[in-house]
Amino acid sequence: MRGSPGDAERRQRWGRLFEELDSNKDGRVDVHELRQGLARLGGGNPDPGAQQGISSEGDADPDGGLDLEEFSRYLQEREQRLLLMFHSLDRNQDGHIDVSEIQQSFRALGISISLEQAEKILHSMDRDGTMTIDWQEWRDHFLLHSLENVEDVLYFWKHSTVLDIGECLTVPDEFSKQEKLTGMWWKQLVAGAVAGAVSRTGTAPLDRLKVFMQVHASKTNRLNILGGLRSMVLEGGIRSLWRGNGINVLKIAPESAIKFMAYEQIKRAILGQQETLHVQERFVAGSLAGATAQTIIYPMEVLKTRLTLRRTGQYKGLLDCAMRILEREGPRAFYRGYLPNVLGIIPYAGIDLAVYETLKNWWLQQYSHDSADPGILVLLACGTISSTCGQIASYPLALVRTRMQAQASIEGGPQLSMLGLLRHILSQEGMRGLYRGIAPNFMKVIPAVSISYVVYENMKQALGVTSR
């Protein structure tokens, strides 16, 4: 293959491109020359891999530039990746990508784009005016330019890894093949887990107040935010506001790992011969993965509720709490409230995903004329709104779950089933009773999102996660 006419033609083409980019004629191309050359050739952002290759990976000598051999090696690898991507988009395998295929590809990724937008994307690459893109046009457009049309949309619009508002019911993020091959996926999961731990610790007093109000607030005692905080501090001091936080942080790692592994297995089973999951399939896979993770770690959820609500001196620690529950109530106690908890995954994950996709599509329709990057404020706002909507929809089930987990520890309290507890709350307190504690829950959203994002970004830098 090395001596074939096609190989010779490629090397001549790469040589001409190298000479055009090597403006100072020193036999090397650096990042500055790459940017200048792309501006002369028609603008656009350099591909991040090209920049990284020129500064490190593609360079056999660590001197900040590529010679012709190193430059050709990078372009050969790049062309192979682009050819695979071209074939995946060319759905009818006729050697051309048309408008409908661009729309189908975006739809498969959960992104709705109009005919006008698809035509605009196609027109930016179509040099011969046929309104289709052949392999040469695709290759020449993306050889050094950033592939913003598909890759960046997926990259920029990830959200569940970053945001932790105390619930782990979101549909997991997709990781690209490149992220899996380079090991970036586990670094992102570790960064997310650390961010979640810091975020939950920072907002633990509000989380404990939420659980306290879910269980103890009623029409008769009119327990409010200030009253709840005052009674907790009077009973156990300032440190008592962090009761239950230890196990809340401890369960992040196993839950995230189990959910990720389950999601990958379920996704593989659903995919079959497909290349990407549709939004509905992501919802099914994410919900099943969430249910799997919750089933395995649910005893930790029960322990978290009991430790959060404990009185001073009631338990010596986590193991003491677990042993007492086992002795007095038996192993079934560790799965009290399991049914409403699993049922709550469906409205939470479904609405969170639907709202996020809607907001994402709206932004892409309105503002993505120049870049797929929405900026951090837009991302955080979309993630916060979608997660909050998911919480509102699933909150009654979360409240019933918490009361079922706690009811055995309340002296003289009724021991009710899920439906019995729902009927009891509605008859005694009405619909408002199903939303006890939602105010402190809302209060913790913005600080939780802010803390988790800042920590996540710092952890990414510390772990060497590459960003575009």
C-alpha positions in Angstrom: 0.0 0.0 0.0 2.9 2.3 0.7 4.0 2.4 -2.9 0.5 2.7 -4.4 -0.4 5.7 -6.6 -3.1 6.7 -4.0 -0.4 6.8 -1.3 1.9 8.9 -3.5 -0.9 11.3 -4.2 -1.7 11.7 -0.5 1.9 12.4 0.4 2.1 15.0 -2.4 -1.0 16.7 -1.1 0.2 16.6 2.5 3.6 18.0 1.3 1.9 20.9 -0.4 -0.2 21.6 2.7 2.9 21.5 4.9 4.7 24.0 2.6 1.7 26.3 2.7 1.5 26.2 6.5 5.3 26.5 7.1 5.4 30.3 6.7 8.9 30.8 8.0 10.3 27.9 5.9 12.2 26.4 8.9 11.0 22.9 8.0 8.6 22.7 11.0 4.9 23.7 11.6 4.0 25.1 15.0 0.6 26.0 16.5 1.0 29.7 15.5 1.7 28.8 11.9 -1.3 26.4 11.9 -3.6 29.2 13.1 -2.2 31.7 10.5 -2.5 29.1 7.7 -6.1 28.3 8.5 -7.0 32.0 8.5 -5.4 32.2 5.0 -7.2 29.1 3.9 -10.6 30.2 4.9 -10.8 30.6 8.7 -12.1 28.3 11.3 -10.7 26.9 14.5 -7.9 24.4 14.4 -8.7 20.8 15.4 -7.8 20.3 19.1 -6.0 17.1 18.1 -3.9 19.0 15.6 -2.9 21.6 18.2 -2.1 18.8 20.8 -0.2 16.8 18.2 1.9 19.8 17.2 2.8 20.6 20.8 3.3 17.1 22.1 1.8 13.7 20.9 2.6 13.9 17.2 6.0 15.4 17.9 8.8 12.9 18.2 11.1 15.7 19.4 9.7 17.9 22.2 10.6 21.1 20.5 7.2 22.6 19.8 6.6 21.8 16.1 6.2 19.0 13.5 8.5 18.2 10.6 7.1 16.8 7.4 7.2 13.2 8.5 5.5 13.9 11.9 2.9 16.1 10.1 2.2 13.4 7.6 1.8 10.8 10.3 -0.7 13.0 12.1 -2.7 13.6 8.9 -2.8 9.9 8.1 -4.4 9.0 11.5 -6.8 12.0 11.1 -7.9 10.9 7.7 -8.6 7.4 8.9 -10.9 8.7 11.7 -12.6 11.1 9.3 -13.3 8.2 6.8 -15.0 6.1 9.5 -17.1 9.1 10.5 -18.0 9.9 6.8 -19.2 6.3 6.3 -21.3 6.4 9.5 -23.0 9.6 8.3 -23.4 8.3 4.7 -26.4 6.1 5.7 -27.3 4.9 2.2 -23.6 4.3 1.3 -23.8 6.2 -2.0 -20.6 8.1 -1.4 -22.4 11.4 -0.6 -23.9 13.0 2.5 -27.1 14.9 1.8 -29.3 17.1 3.9 -31.6 14.3 5.1 -28.6 12.3 6.3 -27.3 15.2 8.3 -30.7 15.6 9.9 -31.0 11.9 10.6 -27.5 11.9 12.3 -28.4 14.7 14.6 -31.8 13.2 15.4 -30.1 10.0 16.4 -28.0 12.0 18.9 -31.2 13.5 20.3 -30.8 16.9 18.5 -33.5 18.3 16.3 -32.3 20.7 13.6 -34.3 22.4 11.0 -33.9 21.8 7.2 -32.5 25.3 7.0 -29.8 24.5 9.6 -28.9 21.2 7.9 -28.6 23.0 4.6 -26.3 25.6 6.3 -24.1 22.9 7.7 -23.9 21.2 4.3 -23.3 24.5 2.4 -20.3 25.2 4.6 -18.6 22.1 3.2 -20.1 21.9 -0.3 -17.5 23.4 -2.7 -19.0 22.2 -6.0 -22.6 23.4 -5.5 -24.2 20.0 -5.7 -25.8 20.3 -2.2 -24.1 17.0 -1.3 -20.8 16.3 0.4 -18.4 13.7 -1.1 -15.4 12.2 0.7 -12.9 14.8 -0.7 -15.0 17.7 0.5 -15.5 16.2 3.9 -11.8 15.3 4.3 -10.6 18.7 3.2 -13.0 20.6 5.4 -12.2 18.7 8.6 -8.6 17.6 8.1 -7.3 20.4 10.4 -10.5 22.3 11.4 -12.4 21.5 14.5 -15.3 19.0 13.9 -18.0 21.2 15.5 -21.0 19.9 13.7 -21.4 16.6 15.6 -18.5 16.0 18.1 -18.7 19.4 19.8 -22.4 19.4 20.2 -22.1 16.1 22.1 -19.0 17.3 24.0 -20.4 20.7 25.1 -23.8 19.5 26.1 -22.9 17.0 28.7 -24.4 17.8 32.1 -25.1 15.0 34.5 -21.4 14.3 35.3 -21.0 17.9 36.3 -24.1 18.7 38.4 -24.8 17.1 41.7 -27.8 18.3 43.6 -28.0 15.4 46.0 -29.9 13.0 43.8 -28.3 10.4 41.5 -31.4 9.6 39.3 -30.2 11.4 36.1 -29.5 9.4 32.9 -25.7 8.9 32.6 -23.7 10.8 30.1 -22.4 9.3 26.8 -18.7 8.9 26.6 -17.1 8.9 23.1 -14.9 6.0 21.9 -11.9 8.4 22.2 -12.7 9.2 25.8 -12.9 5.5 26.6 -9.7 4.6 24.8 -7.7 7.4 26.4 -9.1 6.7 29.9 -10.7 10.2 30.2 -14.1 8.6 31.1 -13.0 7.3 34.5 -11.2 10.6 35.2 -14.4 12.4 34.5 -16.3 10.0 36.8 -13.7 10.5 39.6 -13.9 14.3 39.1 -17.7 14.1 39.3 -17.6 12.0 42.4 -15.3 14.3 44.3 -17.4 17.3 43.1 -20.5 15.6 44.4 -18.8 14.8 47.8 -17.8 18.5 48.3 -21.1 19.8 47.1 -23.1 17.5 49.4 -21.0 18.4 52.4 -21.4 22.1 51.7 -25.2 21.8 51.5 -25.7 19.0 54.1 -27.5 21.3 56.6 -30.2 22.0 54.0 -30.4 18.3 53.1 -30.9 17.3 56.7 -33.5 20.0 57.1 -35.4 18.7 54.1 -35.4 15.1 55.5 -36.4 16.5 59.0 -39.4 18.4 57.5 -40.4 15.5 55.3 -40.8 13.3 58.3 -41.8 15.6 61.1 -43.6 18.6 59.5 -47.4 18.6 59.6 -50.4 20.9 59.7 -50.5 20.8 63.5 -46.9 21.7 64.3 -46.4 24.2 61.4 -42.7 23.4 61.3 -40.9 25.8 59.0 -37.3 26.4 57.8 -36.2 28.5 60.8 -38.1 26.4 63.3 -36.5 23.2 61.9 -33.0 24.6 62.0 -33.5 25.9 65.5 -34.8 22.6 66.9 -31.9 20.6 65.3 -29.3 23.0 66.7 -30.9 23.0 70.1 -31.0 19.2 70.2 -27.5 18.5 69.0 -25.5 21.7 68.4 -24.1 23.1 65.1 -22.4 19.8 64.2 -25.7 18.0 64.2 -26.6 19.8 61.0 -24.2 17.4 59.2 -25.7 14.2 60.5 -26.0 11.6 57.8 -23.6 13.4 55.5 -20.9 10.8 55.8 -22.9 7.9 54.3 -24.5 10.4 51.8 -20.9 11.0 50.5 -19.9 7.4 50.9 -22.6 6.1 48.6 -21.6 8.3 45.6 -18.7 6.1 44.4 -20.5 2.7 44.4 -23.7 4.2 43.0 -21.9 6.1 40.1 -19.8 3.0 39.2 -22.7 0.6 39.2 -24.9 2.9 37.2 -22.2 3.5 34.7 -21.4 -0.2 34.2 -25.1 -1.1 34.1 -25.8 1.7 31.6 -23.0 0.5 29.3 -24.3 -3.1 29.4 -27.9 -2.2 28.8 -26.9 0.3 26.0 -25.0 -2.5 24.3 -28.0 -4.8 24.4 -30.4 -2.0 23.0 -28.0 -0.9 20.3 -27.7 -4.1 18.3 -26.6 -2.9 14.9 -27.3 0.8 15.6 -24.4 3.2 16.2 -26.1 5.6 18.6 -29.0 5.6 21.1 -32.1 7.8 20.4 -33.3 9.9 23.3 -36.1 7.5 24.2 -33.6 4.6 24.3 -31.3 6.7 26.4 -34.2 7.2 28.8 -35.0 3.5 29.0 -31.3 2.5 29.4 -30.7 5.3 32.0 -33.8 4.4 34.0 -32.9 0.7 34.1 -29.3 1.5 35.1 -30.6 3.8 37.8 -32.9 1.1 39.1 -30.0 -1.4 39.1 -27.8 0.9 41.1 -30.5 1.8 43.6 -31.4 -1.8 44.1 -27.8 -2.6 45.1 -27.0 0.4 47.3 -30.6 0.9 48.7 -29.6 -0.3 52.3 -27.2 2.7 52.4 -30.2 5.0 51.6 -32.1 3.6 54.6 -29.1 4.1 56.8 -28.6 7.6 55.5 -32.2 8.5 56.5 -31.9 6.9 60.0 -28.6 8.6 60.7 -29.9 11.9 59.4 -32.9 11.8 61.8 -31.0 10.3 64.8 -31.1 11.9 68.2 -27.9 12.7 70.1 -26.4 9.5 71.5 -28.9 7.2 69.7 -26.2 5.4 67.6 -22.5 5.1 68.1 -21.9 5.2 64.3 -22.8 3.6 60.9 -22.1 0.0 61.9 -24.0 0.4 65.2 -27.0 1.8 63.4 -27.0 -1.1 60.8 -26.7 -3.7 63.6 -29.6 -2.3 65.6 -31.9 -2.1 62.6 -31.0 -5.7 61.8 -31.6 -6.9 65.4 -34.9 -5.0 65.9 -36.5 -5.0 62.5 -34.8 -7.7 60.5 -33.2 -7.6 57.0 -36.4 -6.4 55.3 -36.1 -3.1 57.0 -33.1 -2.2 54.7 -35.6 -2.2 51.8 -38.4 -0.1 53.3 -39.5 2.5 50.8 -37.8 0.7 47.9 -40.9 0.7 45.6 -41.6 4.4 45.7 -37.9 5.0 45.3 -37.7 3.0 42.1 -40.9 4.4 40.8 -39.5 7.9 41.3 -36.7 7.2 38.9 -39.1 7.2 35.9 -40.6 10.8 36.3 -37.3 12.2 37.5 -35.1 10.8 34.7 -37.7 11.2 32.1 -38.6 14.9 32.8 -34.9 15.8 33.5 -33.9 14.4 30.1 -36.9 15.8 28.2 -36.5 19.3 29.7 -32.7 19.3 29.1 -33.1 18.1 25.5 -35.8 20.7 24.9 -33.7 23.5 26.3 -30.6 22.3 24.3 -32.6 22.1 21.0 -34.0 25.6 21.6 -30.6 27.0 22.2 -29.1 25.3 19.2 -32.0 26.5 17.0 -31.7 30.1 18.2 -28.0 30.8 18.9 -25.7 28.1 17.5 -24.8 30.0 14.3 -21.1 30.4 15.1 -20.3 27.8 17.7 -21.7 24.7 19.3 -20.3 25.9 22.7 -23.2 27.4 24.7 -21.0 28.8 27.5 -21.0 27.7 31.1 -23.9 29.9 32.3 -26.3 28.4 29.7 -25.2 24.9 30.5 -25.6 25.4 34.3 -29.0 27.1 33.8 -30.3 24.2 31.5 -29.0 21.5 33.9 -30.4 23.2 37.0 -33.8 23.8 35.4 -34.1 20.3 34.1 -33.0 18.7 37.4 -35.4 20.9 39.4 -38.3 20.0 37.1 -37.4 16.3 37.6 -37.3 16.8 41.4 -40.7 18.5 41.4 -42.3 15.6 39.5 -40.8 12.9 41.7 -40.9 14.7 45.0 -44.1 13.1 46.4 -42.6 9.6 45.8 -39.3 10.8 47.5 -41.3 12.0 50.5 -43.2 8.7 50.8 -39.9 6.8 50.5 -38.3 8.8 53.3 -41.3 8.4 55.6 -41.4 4.6 55.0 -37.6 4.4 55.7 -38.1 6.4 59.0 -41.5 5.3 60.3 -40.2 2.2 62.3 -37.9 4.6 64.3 -40.8 6.9 65.2 -42.4 5.8 68.5 -46.1 5.3 68.2 -46.2 6.1 64.5 -48.3 4.1 62.0 -46.5 1.4 59.9 -48.1 2.0 56.5 -47.5 0.7 53.0 -46.8 3.1 50.1 -50.5 3.4 49.1 -51.6 3.6 52.7 -49.1 6.3 53.5 -50.2 8.3 50.4 -53.8 8.1 51.4 -52.9 9.0 55.0 -51.0 12.2 53.9 -53.7 13.3 51.5 -56.5 12.8 54.0 -54.6 14.6 56.8 -52.8 17.3 55.0 -53.9 17.4 51.3 -51.6 17.9 48.3 -49.4 20.3 50.3 -48.5 17.4 52.5 -46.7 15.6 49.7 -44.4 18.6 49.2 -43.2 19.1 52.8 -39.5 20.0 52.8 -39.4 21.1 49.2 -38.3 24.7 50.2 -34.9 23.7 51.6 -34.6 21.3 48.7 -34.9 24.2 46.3 -32.6 26.4 48.4 -29.7 24.0 48.1 -29.9 23.6 44.3 -28.0 26.8 43.3 -25.2 26.4 45.9 -24.9 22.7 45.1 -24.6 23.3 41.4 -22.1 26.1 41.8 -19.9 24.1 44.2 -20.0 20.9 42.2 -19.1 22.8 39.0 -16.1 24.7 40.5 -14.8 21.5 42.1 -15.3 19.5 39.0 -13.4 21.9 36.8 -10.5 21.9 39.3 -10.5 18.2 39.6 -10.4 17.8 35.8 -7.3 20.0 35.7 -5.7 18.0 38.6 -6.4 14.7 36.8 -5.3 16.0 33.4 -8.7 15.7 31.7 -8.2 17.5 28.3 -10.8 20.1 27.4 -11.3 21.7 24.0 
